[in-house]
Amino acid sequence: MVHLLTTTSAFQARVIAARLGAEGFLVELRGAGDGLYPLGWPVEVLVHADNAEEARELLLADQVAAVLEGSTLEEPDLALPAGWDITGEEPAGGGAS
């Protein structure tokens, strides 16, 4: 396994691993991403040496597609679905049915 990239977000590392895994790549994560406070600690994403270049190209293509669609992988669109509210207040138009 060889180093593909390093991120400081365990969530982002898992998303990348899932994306690569969906395309058939074997992925290994190493780092402090599973601790009590998983943010801010480096997490390395590793792939098999024979697939490293292809994995880089896939992630680059995903980044290009995200930019063309108006979002980026670094700043995902975290908009809540219609009717959801994280403030604890009742949604406009009544409560849950």
Backbone as JSON Lines, residues from 0, in Angstrom:
{"i":0,"aa":"M","n":[0.85,-1.17,0.0],"ca":[0.0,0.0,0.0],"c":[0.9,1.24,0.0]}
{"i":1,"aa":"V","n":[0.45,2.23,-0.78],"ca":[1.21,3.48,-0.88],"c":[0.3,4.65,-0.51]}
{"i":2,"aa":"H","n":[0.94,5.72,-0.08],"ca":[0.23,6.92,0.33],"c":[-0.43,7.58,-0.88]}
{"i":3,"aa":"L","n":[-1.73,7.86,-0.76],"ca":[-2.46,8.56,-1.8],"c":[-2.67,10.01,-1.4]}
{"i":4,"aa":"L","n":[-3.15,10.22,-0.17],"ca":[-3.34,11.57,0.33],"c":[-3.49,11.55,1.84]}
{"i":5,"aa":"T","n":[-3.39,12.73,2.44],"ca":[-3.6,12.88,3.87],"c":[-4.65,13.95,4.08]}
{"i":6,"aa":"T","n":[-5.57,13.71,4.99],"ca":[-6.6,14.67,5.32],"c":[-6.67,14.81,6.84]}
{"i":7,"aa":"T","n":[-7.21,15.91,7.32],"ca":[-7.36,16.09,8.77],"c":[-8.79,15.8,9.23]}
{"i":8,"aa":"S","n":[-9.58,15.2,8.37],"ca":[-10.96,14.88,8.7],"c":[-11.19,13.38,8.52]}
{"i":9,"aa":"A","n":[-11.52,12.7,9.6],"ca":[-11.81,11.27,9.52],"c":[-13.02,11.03,8.62]}
{"i":10,"aa":"F","n":[-14.0,11.92,8.68],"ca":[-15.18,11.79,7.83],"c":[-14.79,11.87,6.36]}
{"i":11,"aa":"Q","n":[-13.99,12.88,6.01],"ca":[-13.57,13.03,4.62],"c":[-12.76,11.81,4.17]}
{"i":12,"aa":"A","n":[-11.9,11.29,5.03],"ca":[-11.12,10.11,4.68],"c":[-12.03,8.92,4.4]}
{"i":13,"aa":"R","n":[-13.09,8.77,5.2],"ca":[-14.02,7.66,4.98],"c":[-14.82,7.84,3.69]}
{"i":14,"aa":"V","n":[-15.18,9.08,3.38],"ca":[-15.91,9.34,2.14],"c":[-15.02,9.0,0.94]}
{"i":15,"aa":"I","n":[-13.76,9.4,1.0],"ca":[-12.82,9.1,-0.08],"c":[-12.62,7.59,-0.19]}
{"i":16,"aa":"A","n":[-12.48,6.91,0.94],"ca":[-12.32,5.46,0.93],"c":[-13.54,4.78,0.33]}
{"i":17,"aa":"A","n":[-14.73,5.28,0.66],"ca":[-15.96,4.7,0.1],"c":[-16.03,4.93,-1.4]}
{"i":18,"aa":"R","n":[-15.65,6.13,-1.84],"ca":[-15.67,6.44,-3.28],"c":[-14.72,5.52,-4.03]}
{"i":19,"aa":"L","n":[-13.51,5.37,-3.52],"ca":[-12.54,4.5,-4.17],"c":[-12.98,3.03,-4.11]}
{"i":20,"aa":"G","n":[-13.52,2.63,-2.96],"ca":[-14.0,1.26,-2.81],"c":[-15.12,0.93,-3.77]}
{"i":21,"aa":"A","n":[-15.98,1.92,-4.04],"ca":[-17.08,1.71,-4.98],"c":[-16.57,1.43,-6.39]}
{"i":22,"aa":"E","n":[-15.36,1.89,-6.68],"ca":[-14.75,1.65,-8.0],"c":[-13.82,0.43,-8.0]}
{"i":23,"aa":"G","n":[-13.79,-0.3,-6.88],"ca":[-13.02,-1.53,-6.81],"c":[-11.61,-1.4,-6.26]}
{"i":24,"aa":"F","n":[-11.26,-0.23,-5.75],"ca":[-9.93,-0.05,-5.17],"c":[-9.89,-0.58,-3.74]}
{"i":25,"aa":"L","n":[-8.8,-1.22,-3.38],"ca":[-8.58,-1.61,-1.99],"c":[-7.98,-0.4,-1.29]}
{"i":26,"aa":"V","n":[-8.56,0.0,-0.17],"ca":[-8.17,1.22,0.52],"c":[-7.88,0.9,1.97]}
{"i":27,"aa":"E","n":[-6.86,1.56,2.52],"ca":[-6.53,1.44,3.93],"c":[-6.44,2.85,4.5]}
{"i":28,"aa":"L","n":[-7.0,3.05,5.7],"ca":[-6.9,4.34,6.39],"c":[-6.0,4.16,7.59]}
{"i":29,"aa":"R","n":[-5.1,5.13,7.78],"ca":[-4.2,5.1,8.93],"c":[-4.2,6.48,9.56]}
{"i":30,"aa":"G","n":[-4.24,6.49,10.87],"ca":[-4.17,7.77,11.56],"c":[-5.05,7.8,12.78]}
{"i":31,"aa":"A","n":[-5.2,9.0,13.31],"ca":[-5.92,9.2,14.56],"c":[-7.37,9.56,14.33]}
{"i":32,"aa":"G","n":[-7.94,9.2,13.21],"ca":[-9.3,9.6,12.88],"c":[-10.38,8.93,13.69]}
{"i":33,"aa":"D","n":[-10.09,7.9,14.45],"ca":[-11.13,7.19,15.19],"c":[-11.1,7.48,16.68]}
{"i":34,"aa":"G","n":[-10.34,8.47,17.09],"ca":[-10.23,8.77,18.51],"c":[-11.46,9.49,19.05]}
{"i":35,"aa":"L","n":[-11.37,9.9,20.31],"ca":[-12.46,10.6,20.97],"c":[-12.78,11.91,20.26]}
{"i":36,"aa":"Y","n":[-11.75,12.61,19.8],"ca":[-11.92,13.86,19.07],"c":[-11.28,13.68,17.7]}
{"i":37,"aa":"P","n":[-12.04,13.16,16.71],"ca":[-11.46,12.76,15.42],"c":[-11.1,13.91,14.48]}
{"i":38,"aa":"L","n":[-11.41,15.15,14.82],"ca":[-11.12,16.26,13.93],"c":[-9.72,16.81,14.18]}
{"i":39,"aa":"G","n":[-9.06,17.18,13.11],"ca":[-7.77,17.84,13.24],"c":[-6.56,16.95,13.28]}
{"i":40,"aa":"W","n":[-6.75,15.66,13.36],"ca":[-5.62,14.73,13.37],"c":[-5.47,14.14,11.97]}
{"i":41,"aa":"P","n":[-4.23,13.99,11.52],"ca":[-4.04,13.47,10.16],"c":[-4.51,12.03,9.99]}
{"i":42,"aa":"V","n":[-5.16,11.8,8.87],"ca":[-5.58,10.46,8.47],"c":[-5.03,10.23,7.07]}
{"i":43,"aa":"E","n":[-4.25,9.19,6.91],"ca":[-3.67,8.86,5.61],"c":[-4.57,7.88,4.88]}
{"i":44,"aa":"V","n":[-4.74,8.13,3.58],"ca":[-5.48,7.22,2.71],"c":[-4.44,6.51,1.85]}
{"i":45,"aa":"L","n":[-4.43,5.18,1.93],"ca":[-3.47,4.39,1.18],"c":[-4.19,3.47,0.2]}
{"i":46,"aa":"V","n":[-3.56,3.24,-0.94],"ca":[-4.08,2.31,-1.95],"c":[-2.96,1.41,-2.41]}
{"i":47,"aa":"H","n":[-3.32,0.35,-3.11],"ca":[-2.32,-0.57,-3.65],"c":[-1.45,0.19,-4.65]}
{"i":48,"aa":"A","n":[-0.17,-0.04,-4.65],"ca":[0.77,0.68,-5.51],"c":[0.39,0.61,-6.99]}
{"i":49,"aa":"D","n":[-0.14,-0.52,-7.43],"ca":[-0.52,-0.67,-8.84],"c":[-1.7,0.22,-9.25]}
{"i":50,"aa":"N","n":[-2.46,0.68,-8.26],"ca":[-3.67,1.46,-8.55],"c":[-3.57,2.93,-8.16]}
{"i":51,"aa":"A","n":[-2.41,3.36,-7.67],"ca":[-2.28,4.72,-7.14],"c":[-2.59,5.79,-8.18]}
{"i":52,"aa":"E","n":[-2.03,5.67,-9.36],"ca":[-2.24,6.69,-10.38],"c":[-3.7,6.74,-10.82]}
{"i":53,"aa":"E","n":[-4.31,5.59,-10.99],"ca":[-5.71,5.53,-11.39],"c":[-6.61,6.13,-10.3]}
{"i":54,"aa":"A","n":[-6.27,5.87,-9.04],"ca":[-7.04,6.44,-7.92],"c":[-6.91,7.96,-7.9]}
{"i":55,"aa":"R","n":[-5.71,8.48,-8.13],"ca":[-5.51,9.94,-8.2],"c":[-6.35,10.55,-9.32]}
{"i":56,"aa":"E","n":[-6.35,9.9,-10.47],"ca":[-7.13,10.41,-11.61],"c":[-8.62,10.42,-11.3]}
{"i":57,"aa":"L","n":[-9.11,9.39,-10.62],"ca":[-10.52,9.32,-10.26],"c":[-10.89,10.47,-9.33]}
{"i":58,"aa":"L","n":[-10.07,10.7,-8.3],"ca":[-10.36,11.78,-7.35],"c":[-10.26,13.14,-8.02]}
{"i":59,"aa":"L","n":[-9.3,13.31,-8.92],"ca":[-9.18,14.56,-9.65],"c":[-10.41,14.8,-10.52]}
{"i":60,"aa":"A","n":[-10.87,13.76,-11.2],"ca":[-12.08,13.88,-12.03],"c":[-13.28,14.25,-11.17]}
{"i":61,"aa":"D","n":[-13.38,13.69,-9.96],"ca":[-14.47,14.03,-9.05],"c":[-14.39,15.49,-8.63]}
{"i":62,"aa":"Q","n":[-13.17,15.98,-8.36],"ca":[-13.01,17.38,-7.98],"c":[-13.4,18.31,-9.12]}
{"i":63,"aa":"V","n":[-12.98,18.0,-10.32],"ca":[-13.33,18.81,-11.49],"c":[-14.85,18.83,-11.67]}
{"i":64,"aa":"A","n":[-15.48,17.68,-11.56],"ca":[-16.94,17.62,-11.7],"c":[-17.62,18.45,-10.61]}
{"i":65,"aa":"A","n":[-17.11,18.4,-9.38],"ca":[-17.7,19.18,-8.28],"c":[-17.58,20.68,-8.54]}
{"i":66,"aa":"V","n":[-16.43,21.11,-9.05],"ca":[-16.24,22.52,-9.35],"c":[-17.19,22.96,-10.46]}
{"i":67,"aa":"L","n":[-17.32,22.14,-11.48],"ca":[-18.21,22.47,-12.58],"c":[-19.67,22.53,-12.15]}
{"i":68,"aa":"E","n":[-20.02,21.76,-11.12],"ca":[-21.38,21.76,-10.59],"c":[-21.6,22.88,-9.57]}
{"i":69,"aa":"G","n":[-20.53,23.59,-9.2],"ca":[-20.67,24.71,-8.29],"c":[-20.38,24.41,-6.84]}
{"i":70,"aa":"S","n":[-19.86,23.25,-6.52],"ca":[-19.46,22.94,-5.15],"c":[-18.05,22.39,-5.19]}
{"i":71,"aa":"T","n":[-17.46,22.17,-4.0],"ca":[-16.12,21.58,-3.93],"c":[-16.13,20.44,-2.93]}
{"i":72,"aa":"L","n":[-15.19,19.53,-3.06],"ca":[-15.09,18.42,-2.11],"c":[-14.63,18.91,-0.74]}
{"i":73,"aa":"E","n":[-13.87,20.02,-0.71],"ca":[-13.38,20.55,0.56],"c":[-14.5,21.22,1.35]}
{"i":74,"aa":"E","n":[-15.49,21.78,0.66],"ca":[-16.59,22.47,1.32],"c":[-17.91,21.89,0.8]}
{"i":75,"aa":"P","n":[-18.29,20.72,1.3],"ca":[-19.5,20.09,0.78],"c":[-20.74,20.91,1.1]}
{"i":76,"aa":"D","n":[-21.76,20.78,0.29],"ca":[-23.03,21.44,0.5],"c":[-23.74,20.71,1.62]}
{"i":77,"aa":"L","n":[-23.84,21.36,2.77],"ca":[-24.45,20.72,3.93],"c":[-25.85,21.24,4.19]}
{"i":78,"aa":"A","n":[-26.54,21.68,3.15],"ca":[-27.9,22.18,3.31],"c":[-28.8,21.07,3.8]}
{"i":79,"aa":"L","n":[-29.7,21.43,4.7],"ca":[-30.64,20.46,5.24],"c":[-31.82,20.29,4.29]}
{"i":80,"aa":"P","n":[-32.42,19.11,4.27],"ca":[-33.62,18.91,3.46],"c":[-34.73,19.87,3.88]}
{"i":81,"aa":"A","n":[-35.64,20.15,2.98],"ca":[-36.76,21.05,3.27],"c":[-37.51,20.58,4.51]}
{"i":82,"aa":"G","n":[-37.81,21.5,5.41],"ca":[-38.55,21.17,6.61],"c":[-37.69,20.8,7.81]}
{"i":83,"aa":"W","n":[-36.4,20.57,7.62],"ca":[-35.53,20.21,8.72],"c":[-35.02,21.48,9.38]}
{"i":84,"aa":"D","n":[-34.82,21.41,10.68],"ca":[-34.34,22.57,11.43],"c":[-33.45,22.06,12.55]}
{"i":85,"aa":"I","n":[-32.24,22.6,12.65],"ca":[-31.32,22.15,13.69],"c":[-31.39,23.02,14.94]}
{"i":86,"aa":"T","n":[-32.29,24.02,14.96],"ca":[-32.41,24.91,16.11],"c":[-33.32,24.33,17.18]}
{"i":87,"aa":"G","n":[-34.07,23.29,16.87],"ca":[-34.98,22.7,17.82],"c":[-36.37,23.29,17.75]}
{"i":88,"aa":"E","n":[-36.58,24.28,16.88],"ca":[-37.88,24.89,16.73],"c":[-38.73,24.05,15.79]}
{"i":89,"aa":"E","n":[-40.03,24.2,15.91],"ca":[-40.95,23.49,15.02],"c":[-40.77,24.0,13.6]}
{"i":90,"aa":"P","n":[-40.79,23.13,12.61],"ca":[-40.71,23.57,11.22],"c":[-41.93,24.41,10.86]}
{"i":91,"aa":"A","n":[-41.73,25.34,9.95],"ca":[-42.84,26.14,9.47],"c":[-43.87,25.21,8.83]}
{"i":92,"aa":"G","n":[-45.13,25.42,9.14],"ca":[-46.17,24.57,8.56],"c":[-46.55,23.4,9.44]}
{"i":93,"aa":"G","n":[-46.12,23.42,10.7],"ca":[-46.54,22.36,11.61],"c":[-45.43,21.4,11.94]}
{"i":94,"aa":"G","n":[-45.72,20.48,12.81],"ca":[-44.74,19.5,13.26],"c":[-44.73,18.26,12.4]}
{"i":95,"aa":"A","n":[-44.07,17.26,12.91],"ca":[-43.99,15.98,12.18],"c":[-45.35,15.33,12.16]}
{"i":96,"aa":"S","n":[-45.64,14.63,11.1],"ca":[-46.93,13.95,11.02],"c":[-46.78,12.47,11.11]}
